[in-house]
């Protein structure tokens, strides 16, 4: 029964040796791959550090340039006083105490005028498109300044242009564009 044990033992030792060699080869492959990744990571790190250093130098140069420009601007402002903006002349446009023929125009047809703004215009004495269409720059400035809570709306929404169209019986160019 124990006659072929020598062959069996030699076969086991052979297989163990083969497994050991295979394990060593696989370990060598894994170790070599990790080593390559480490080397690649180190070179990538060095490249990124070099780029960071270059960016830092460029940032330093730009900071110095900004400081130069700021000091030049400060010197210029000190030597030349800034011109004062000319005050806008304002005059109140002609107003009515009540709408003509007892019926006001629907000012809400002007883009940017809602029920609240229409009521405010009525309180100021503006009921008709032709009134608004005739406003001059100084009258627009007065109305813009006196629209409580809606300052600047006449200019922003170009009421005069729209009112000219509506007074002529045409649809407003601005309200049809939007």
KOLDREN-305079 format. One record per residue (C-alpha): residue in one letter; x, y, z. Coordinates in steps of 0.5 Angstrom, whole numbers, padded with zeros to 4 digits, always signed. Example, Ala and Ser with C-alpha at 12.3 -4.5 7.8 and 13.67 -1.06 7.14 Angstrom:
KOLDREN-305079
A+0025-0009+0016
S+0027-0002+0014
//
This chain:
KOLDREN-305079
X+0000+0000+0000
X+0006+0005+0001
X+0010+0003-0005
X+0008+0009-0009
X+0009+0014-0003
X+0016+0017-0006
X+0012+0019-0013
X+0006+0022-0009
X+0011+0026-0004
X+0015+0028-0010
X+0009+0030-0014
X+0007+0034-0008
X+0014+0038-0007
X+0014+0039-0014
X+0007+0043-0014
X+0009+0047-0008
X+0015+0049-0012
X+0011+0051-0018
X+0006+0055-0013
X+0012+0058-0010
X+0015+0060-0016
X+0008+0063-0019
X+0007+0067-0012
X+0013+0070-0013
X+0012+0072-0020
X+0005+0075-0019
X+0008+0079-0013
X+0014+0081-0017
X+0009+0084-0022
X+0005+0087-0017
X+0011+0090-0013
X+0013+0093-0020
X+0007+0096-0022
X+0006+0100-0015
X+0013+0102-0016
X+0012+0105-0023
X+0005+0108-0020
X+0010+0111-0014
X+0015+0114-0019
X+0009+0117-0024
X+0006+0120-0018
X+0013+0123-0016
X+0014+0126-0023
X+0007+0129-0023
X+0008+0132-0016
X+0014+0135-0018
X+0011+0138-0025
X+0005+0141-0021
X+0010+0144-0016
X+0013+0147-0021
X+0007+0150-0024
X+0004+0152-0018
X+0011+0156-0017
X+0010+0159-0024
X+0003+0161-0022
X+0005+0164-0015
X+0011+0168-0019
X+0006+0171-0024
X+0001+0172-0019
X+0006+0176-0015
X+0008+0180-0022
X+0000+0182-0023
X+0000+0184-0015
X+0005+0189-0016
X+0002+0191-0023
X-0004+0192-0019
X-0001+0196-0014
X+0003+0200-0019
X-0004+0202-0023
X-0008+0204-0016
X-0002+0208-0014
X-0002+0212-0021
X-0010+0212-0020
X-0009+0215-0013
X-0004+0220-0016
X-0008+0222-0022
X-0015+0223-0017
X-0011+0227-0013
X-0008+0232-0018
X-0014+0233-0022
X-0021+0234-0018
X-0027+0230-0021
X-0031+0234-0025
X-0038+0234-0022
X-0044+0232-0025
X-0049+0237-0028
X-0055+0237-0024
X-0061+0235-0028
X-0066+0241-0029
X-0073+0239-0027
X-0079+0242-0028
X-0086+0239-0027
X-0090+0238-0033
X-0097+0241-0034
X-0102+0237-0031
X-0110+0237-0031
X-0115+0237-0025
X-0119+0231-0028
X-0119+0227-0034
X-0122+0231-0041
X-0129+0229-0042
X-0129+0225-0035
X-0126+0219-0038
X-0118+0218-0037
X-0114+0214-0042
X-0112+0207-0040
X-0105+0208-0038
X-0104+0201-0036
X-0103+0200-0044
X-0096+0203-0043
X-0091+0197-0041
X-0089+0198-0034
X-0095+0201-0031
X-0100+0197-0027
X-0106+0199-0023
X-0102+0202-0017
X-0098+0207-0022
X-0104+0209-0026
X-0107+0211-0020
X-0101+0215-0018
X-0100+0218-0025
X-0108+0220-0024
X-0106+0223-0017
X-0100+0227-0020
X-0105+0230-0026
X-0103+0225-0032
X-0109+0222-0035
X-0108+0222-0042
X-0103+0219-0047
X-0102+0226-0050
X-0100+0229-0044
X-0094+0224-0043
X-0092+0224-0050
X-0091+0231-0049
X-0086+0231-0043
X-0079+0234-0044
X-0072+0231-0041
X-0073+0236-0035
X-0080+0234-0034
X-0079+0226-0035
X-0073+0228-0029
X-0079+0231-0025
X-0084+0225-0026
X-0078+0220-0025
X-0076+0223-0018
X-0084+0224-0016
X-0086+0217-0017
X-0086+0215-0010
X-0084+0208-0010
X-0083+0208-0017
X-0077+0213-0018
X-0074+0212-0025
X-0079+0208-0028
X-0081+0213-0034
X-0074+0213-0036
X-0073+0206-0036
X-0079+0204-0039
X-0079+0209-0044
X-0086+0212-0043
X-0086+0218-0047
X-0084+0213-0053
X-0090+0209-0052
X-0095+0214-0050
X-0093+0217-0057
X-0095+0211-0060
X-0101+0210-0056
X-0103+0217-0057
X-0103+0216-0065
X-0107+0210-0064
X-0102+0205-0066
X-0100+0199-0061
X-0094+0201-0057
X-0087+0199-0060
X-0084+0197-0053
X-0090+0193-0051
X-0091+0189-0058
X-0083+0187-0057
X-0084+0184-0051
//
